[in-house]
Structures are given as C-alpha cells and as structure tokens.
Amino acid sequence: MALVGDAYEYIDKKFYDLTVPTVDLELLFDKCRWSEGPVWFNDGGFLVWSDIPNNRLLRWVPDVGVSVFRNPSNYINGNTRDREGRLVSCSHGARAVLRTEPDGTITTLAQSYKGKRLNSPNDVVVKSDGTIWFTDPDYGIMSDYEGYKSEMEQDGCYVYRLDPATGDLDVVADDFGKPNGLAFSPDESILYIADSGRSHDPEWPSHIRMFDVRAKNKLKNGRVFADIDTGLPDGFRLDADGNVWTSAGPRINVYNRGGTLLGRIKAPQMVSNLTFGGPRRNRLFFTCTHEVYSVFVGASGAQRP
C-alpha cells in the first residue's frame, strides 16, 4: 500500500483540528480509467466505487484488497445508500437512478420526467425522510466514453427530488449549467449543490451553491457558497460540524460553514469525489482520475447511513 507525503496546505489554523498532520495519503488502487462515486458500507466494512469508462463497480476490503463488485455496471457514476442500507446509483447507461435490492436485483427508481428520458443522472443523496435527491447533467450522453452518445430530451440539466414511496419526481432546481455533486447539511436545513458547467464553457460557473430546505422539501434562497479556485466542484461531503470537503482539481478544498477556505489536501491527480468511512467515519476516501486514496482525518463524516 503506497503512501504519499506532504499532502496538506494549511490556510487557517482551524484546519489542523480537521486533519492528522502526521498521516499520509494511502493509495488503495491505481488501475481505473475514471474513478467516481465512492460509498462506504460500514455494516460490511468495505468501500465501493465506480470506474465509469470501464463500465464496472469495484470493491476494496481492508487487508484483503480490490475485487470487482459489478461488471457490467451500465456506466454507473454516483452512489449512495438509502435508509434501509440499499445501494442507490446513478446510471449513465440506463439514464436512470437505480436501487440494488438485498437479493441483488436492480430496481429502476426514475428514468423519465414528463414523458422524456432523463439526461444522465450523476450524483445522489438520500434525505432522512427517504426521499432521493439527484443531479442530471448531460455528461453521460455527450460521448460514448462514459455512456451512450445521445441527444438530450429534457429542456435543461435539472436537480430532482424523488419520493420512492409514491414514485413522484419533481424538479427542485432548474437554473444550473451542469449540476453535479450535492449534499445536505448535518441537520438537513441546507442543501449544497455543485455547478461544474465550466467544464465545457468558460462562461459557466465553477462553484457550490446552497439552498434553504423549507416545508414540503422546497428549496429557497439559493446563493453561492464558494467559488472553486482550481478545477471543478465535482463531488463533496460534509463533516459532522458542517464543514464542506470538496473536489477542486488535484486537491480537496475544505470550507467552514461560512464558506471560508480552511485548507487543502493535495492529490496526485484530479479529484472527482469523496466520502467519509471506516468504523468511526474518520477515514476520508477519495477517487481521482485513475486512482483511489484514503487518509485518516480529525473530522468525522455527517452523511448517512
């Protein structure tokens, strides 16, 4: 297991409390084409992530190593787990949000809106009430590299809320260039959503916005939380204190709840996504281009379950 030293950039002294300065990055795997969507299974003690262009999901087990979790995966990108611990995934190939049942069968939760196919669901989170929130940019249909090249049927790239109990699917945000990662604050009063539109147009945003979550799960008062200074805000997570840990080019930027940049974790390649895991949720796992790393930190993750 390779180690990478000199990984931290401290901008605010408070960042020392969020890291373990004597700990290096640990390389877990280095044979992906584009790694994404890490999700930790605490009940099983393993990590699952997507290798999108290779059309597979991989699994890492401590002291055992890496094996194939699903192949083919139908070009799955983002992953999370629902309140029952089932895997919920965004499939570029199916242009759908999928759920893996306990017996391994796959249920399609959402694949169209108002009679038209979704673009290519990208990232997903589950709220404590069981509703599923996901972003739907067109990255997966722009070429045959991470899905199947196709025309958009929707009028834009939206953020959706799905009630799996009723099947109701609603647009909760419709003014993004390319909505990408998303995560709730620990108390679920705020939803953060990344816009990575600058990936294909220099005039589009590269920032994370925040919205107040009001009654009936309506989003209000959208405003910019942080402009990403390098790279794109692809995937991100919050820790238990509400700090935001986000991809930012070849690094992870960490912001406090007020949007102040506290510090960075430097990575060897472009960071795509991350998650907290381990028995104490104090091990940060992150995917970057061809590789997957982990590092123990001084914070613990807030995402559930």
C-alpha positions as CSV (number, residue, x, y, z in Angstrom):
1,M,0.0,0.0,0.0
2,A,1.8,3.1,-1.2
3,L,2.0,6.3,0.8
4,V,2.1,9.9,-0.5
5,G,3.6,12.5,1.8
6,D,3.4,16.3,2.1
7,A,-0.4,16.3,1.5
8,Y,-1.6,19.3,3.4
9,E,-1.9,23.1,2.9
10,Y,-2.9,24.9,6.0
11,I,-4.6,28.3,5.4
12,D,-6.4,28.6,8.7
13,K,-5.2,27.2,12.0
14,K,-8.6,25.5,12.4
15,F,-7.7,23.1,9.6
16,Y,-5.2,21.5,12.0
17,D,-8.1,20.3,14.1
18,L,-9.6,18.7,11.0
19,T,-6.6,16.7,9.9
20,V,-3.9,14.4,11.4
21,P,-0.7,16.2,10.2
22,T,1.4,13.1,10.7
23,V,-0.7,10.9,8.4
24,D,-0.1,10.5,4.7
25,L,-2.3,9.5,1.8
26,E,-2.7,5.8,1.2
27,L,-3.0,4.6,-2.4
28,L,-5.7,1.8,-2.5
29,F,-5.9,1.2,-6.3
30,D,-4.5,2.7,-9.4
31,K,-6.0,0.9,-12.4
32,C,-9.2,2.9,-13.2
33,R,-9.9,5.0,-16.3
34,W,-12.0,7.5,-14.4
35,S,-12.9,6.6,-10.8
36,E,-16.0,8.1,-9.2
37,G,-18.9,7.6,-6.7
38,P,-17.2,6.2,-3.6
39,V,-19.6,4.8,-1.0
40,W,-18.8,3.2,2.4
41,F,-20.6,0.1,3.7
42,N,-20.0,0.3,7.4
43,D,-22.0,-2.9,8.1
44,G,-19.9,-4.8,5.6
45,G,-16.6,-2.9,6.3
46,F,-15.8,-2.2,2.6
47,L,-15.7,0.6,0.0
48,V,-17.5,0.5,-3.4
49,W,-16.8,2.9,-6.2
50,S,-17.4,3.4,-9.9
51,D,-14.9,3.0,-12.8
52,I,-17.2,4.6,-15.3
53,P,-15.4,4.2,-18.7
54,N,-14.5,0.6,-17.8
55,N,-18.3,0.0,-17.0
56,R,-17.7,-1.6,-13.6
57,L,-18.1,-1.1,-9.9
58,L,-15.1,-2.1,-7.7
59,R,-14.9,-3.0,-4.0
60,W,-12.0,-2.6,-1.6
61,V,-11.8,-4.6,1.7
62,P,-9.2,-3.7,4.3
63,D,-6.4,-6.2,4.5
64,V,-7.9,-8.1,1.5
65,G,-7.7,-5.7,-1.5
66,V,-9.7,-4.8,-4.5
67,S,-12.2,-7.0,-6.4
68,V,-15.0,-6.5,-9.0
69,F,-18.3,-5.7,-7.3
70,R,-20.4,-5.5,-10.5
71,N,-19.4,-5.9,-14.2
72,P,-21.0,-4.5,-16.3
73,S,-22.4,-1.7,-14.2
74,N,-24.3,0.1,-17.0
75,Y,-21.9,3.0,-16.6
76,I,-22.8,3.9,-13.0
77,N,-21.4,7.2,-11.7
78,G,-22.5,8.4,-8.3
79,N,-23.6,6.1,-5.4
80,T,-25.1,6.3,-2.0
81,R,-27.2,4.2,0.3
82,D,-30.8,4.6,1.4
83,R,-32.3,4.4,4.9
84,E,-32.5,0.6,4.6
85,G,-28.9,0.3,3.5
86,R,-29.6,-0.5,-0.1
87,L,-27.2,0.8,-2.8
88,V,-28.7,3.7,-4.8
89,S,-26.8,4.6,-8.0
90,C,-26.9,7.0,-10.9
91,S,-26.5,5.1,-14.2
92,H,-25.3,6.9,-17.3
93,G,-26.1,3.9,-19.5
94,A,-29.6,3.5,-18.3
95,R,-30.1,7.2,-17.9
96,A,-31.7,6.3,-14.6
97,V,-31.5,6.1,-10.9
98,L,-31.2,2.5,-9.8
99,R,-31.5,0.7,-6.5
100,T,-29.9,-2.6,-5.7
101,E,-32.2,-4.8,-3.6
102,P,-31.0,-7.2,-0.8
103,D,-31.2,-10.2,-3.2
104,G,-29.1,-8.3,-5.8
105,T,-31.9,-7.5,-8.2
106,I,-31.9,-4.0,-9.6
107,T,-35.0,-1.7,-9.4
108,T,-35.3,1.4,-11.7
109,L,-36.5,4.3,-9.5
110,A,-36.5,7.1,-12.1
111,Q,-35.7,7.2,-15.8
112,S,-38.0,9.9,-17.2
113,Y,-39.6,13.2,-16.4
114,K,-42.8,14.4,-18.1
115,G,-42.6,11.5,-20.6
116,K,-39.0,12.3,-21.7
117,R,-35.8,10.4,-20.8
118,L,-33.5,11.9,-18.2
119,N,-30.1,13.1,-19.4
120,S,-27.6,11.1,-17.4
121,P,-28.1,11.1,-13.6
122,N,-24.8,12.0,-12.0
123,D,-24.8,12.1,-8.2
124,V,-27.3,11.3,-5.5
125,V,-28.1,11.7,-1.8
126,V,-30.9,10.3,0.4
127,K,-32.6,12.5,3.0
128,S,-33.7,11.2,6.4
129,D,-37.4,11.0,5.2
130,G,-36.3,8.5,2.5
131,T,-36.6,11.0,-0.4
132,I,-33.9,10.7,-3.1
133,W,-32.3,13.8,-4.5
134,F,-30.1,13.7,-7.6
135,T,-28.5,15.8,-10.3
136,D,-29.0,15.3,-14.0
137,P,-26.4,16.9,-16.3
138,D,-25.7,15.6,-19.7
139,Y,-22.1,14.4,-19.2
140,G,-23.0,10.7,-19.8
141,I,-24.7,11.3,-23.2
142,M,-22.1,13.7,-24.6
143,S,-20.0,10.9,-26.0
144,D,-19.6,7.1,-25.9
145,Y,-16.9,7.2,-23.3
146,E,-19.0,7.2,-20.1
147,G,-22.3,6.0,-21.5
148,Y,-24.1,6.2,-24.9
149,K,-23.9,9.3,-27.0
150,S,-27.4,10.7,-27.5
151,E,-29.4,13.9,-27.7
152,M,-30.9,15.5,-24.7
153,E,-34.7,15.1,-24.3
154,Q,-35.1,17.3,-21.3
155,D,-35.0,21.1,-21.8
156,G,-32.1,21.5,-19.4
157,C,-30.0,20.0,-16.7
158,Y,-32.0,19.8,-13.5
159,V,-31.9,18.8,-9.9
160,Y,-34.7,16.3,-8.9
161,R,-36.4,15.1,-5.8
162,L,-37.8,11.6,-5.9
163,D,-40.3,10.1,-3.4
164,P,-39.7,6.3,-3.9
165,A,-42.8,5.5,-1.9
166,T,-45.1,7.2,-4.4
167,G,-42.8,7.5,-7.5
168,D,-43.4,11.2,-7.6
169,L,-40.5,13.0,-9.3
170,D,-40.1,16.8,-9.0
171,V,-37.6,19.4,-10.3
172,V,-36.3,21.3,-7.3
173,A,-33.7,23.4,-9.1
174,D,-33.6,24.3,-12.8
175,D,-31.0,27.1,-13.2
176,F,-27.8,25.2,-13.3
177,G,-25.3,24.8,-16.1
178,K,-24.3,21.3,-15.2
179,P,-25.4,20.3,-11.7
180,N,-23.1,17.8,-10.2
181,G,-22.3,16.8,-6.6
182,L,-24.8,17.5,-3.8
183,A,-25.1,17.0,0.0
184,F,-27.2,18.0,2.9
185,S,-26.0,19.9,6.0
186,P,-26.0,17.7,9.1
187,D,-29.4,19.0,10.2
188,E,-30.7,18.9,6.6
189,S,-31.7,22.5,6.7
190,I,-29.4,23.3,3.8
191,L,-28.8,21.5,0.5
192,Y,-25.5,22.2,-1.2
193,I,-25.3,21.7,-5.0
194,A,-22.2,22.0,-7.2
195,D,-22.3,23.5,-10.7
196,S,-19.4,22.3,-12.8
197,G,-20.6,24.0,-16.0
198,R,-17.2,25.5,-16.7
199,S,-16.0,22.0,-17.7
200,H,-17.4,22.8,-21.2
201,D,-17.8,26.6,-21.3
202,P,-15.5,29.2,-19.6
203,E,-18.5,31.4,-19.2
204,W,-20.4,28.9,-17.0
205,P,-19.9,28.5,-13.2
206,S,-17.5,26.5,-11.1
207,H,-19.0,26.9,-7.7
208,I,-21.1,25.4,-5.0
209,R,-24.5,26.9,-4.2
210,M,-26.5,26.5,-1.0
211,F,-30.3,26.4,-0.6
212,D,-32.5,26.6,2.4
213,V,-34.7,23.5,2.7
214,R,-38.2,24.6,3.6
215,A,-41.5,22.9,4.2
216,K,-42.5,20.2,1.8
217,N,-38.9,20.0,0.7
218,K,-38.9,23.2,-1.3
219,L,-35.6,24.9,-1.9
220,K,-35.4,28.6,-1.3
221,N,-32.9,31.4,-1.1
222,G,-30.2,30.0,-3.5
223,R,-26.9,31.7,-3.2
224,V,-23.2,30.9,-3.9
225,F,-21.5,29.2,-1.0
226,A,-18.0,29.0,-2.5
227,D,-16.3,29.7,-5.9
228,I,-13.8,26.9,-6.6
229,D,-10.4,28.5,-7.3
230,T,-8.8,25.5,-9.1
231,G,-10.6,22.8,-11.1
232,L,-14.2,21.9,-10.6
233,P,-16.5,21.1,-7.7
234,D,-17.4,17.6,-8.8
235,G,-18.3,15.6,-5.6
236,F,-18.2,16.7,-2.0
237,R,-19.3,15.7,1.5
238,L,-19.9,17.4,4.9
239,D,-18.4,16.5,8.2
240,A,-20.4,16.4,11.4
241,D,-19.6,20.1,12.2
242,G,-20.9,21.3,8.8
243,N,-17.6,21.8,7.1
244,V,-17.6,21.2,3.3
245,W,-14.9,18.9,1.8
246,T,-15.0,19.2,-2.0
247,S,-13.0,18.2,-5.0
248,A,-11.1,21.1,-6.5
249,G,-8.8,20.0,-9.3
250,P,-5.9,18.0,-8.0
251,R,-6.9,18.7,-4.4
252,I,-9.6,18.7,-1.8
253,N,-10.7,22.1,-0.5
254,V,-12.2,22.3,2.9
255,Y,-14.5,25.2,3.8
256,N,-16.2,26.1,7.1
257,R,-20.0,26.7,7.2
258,G,-19.4,30.4,6.3
259,G,-17.6,29.5,3.1
260,T,-14.1,30.4,4.3
261,L,-11.4,28.2,2.9
262,L,-9.6,26.5,5.8
263,G,-7.1,24.3,3.9
264,R,-6.4,21.8,1.2
265,I,-5.4,18.2,0.8
266,K,-3.2,17.8,-2.2
267,A,-3.7,14.8,-4.5
268,P,-1.6,13.4,-7.3
269,Q,-4.4,13.5,-9.8
270,M,-7.7,15.3,-10.5
271,V,-10.1,14.6,-7.6
272,S,-13.6,13.5,-8.7
273,N,-15.5,12.6,-5.5
274,L,-15.1,11.6,-1.9
275,T,-16.8,10.0,1.1
276,F,-16.2,9.5,4.8
277,G,-15.9,5.9,6.0
278,G,-14.3,3.5,8.4
279,P,-15.8,2.4,11.7
280,R,-15.6,5.9,13.2
281,R,-16.3,7.7,9.9
282,N,-12.9,9.5,10.2
283,R,-11.3,8.0,7.2
284,L,-11.6,10.0,4.0
285,F,-11.8,8.0,0.8
286,F,-11.5,9.9,-2.5
287,T,-11.4,9.0,-6.1
288,C,-9.1,10.8,-8.5
289,T,-8.7,10.0,-12.2
290,H,-7.1,6.5,-12.3
291,E,-6.7,6.1,-8.6
292,V,-8.4,5.7,-5.2
293,Y,-6.9,7.0,-2.0
294,S,-7.7,7.2,1.7
295,V,-6.4,9.4,4.6
296,F,-7.4,9.5,8.2
297,V,-8.6,12.9,9.3
298,G,-9.5,14.7,12.5
299,A,-13.2,15.1,11.5
300,S,-16.0,12.6,11.1
301,G,-18.5,12.4,8.3
302,A,-22.0,13.6,8.5
303,Q,-23.6,11.7,5.7
304,R,-26.0,8.8,6.4
305,P,-26.4,5.9,6.8
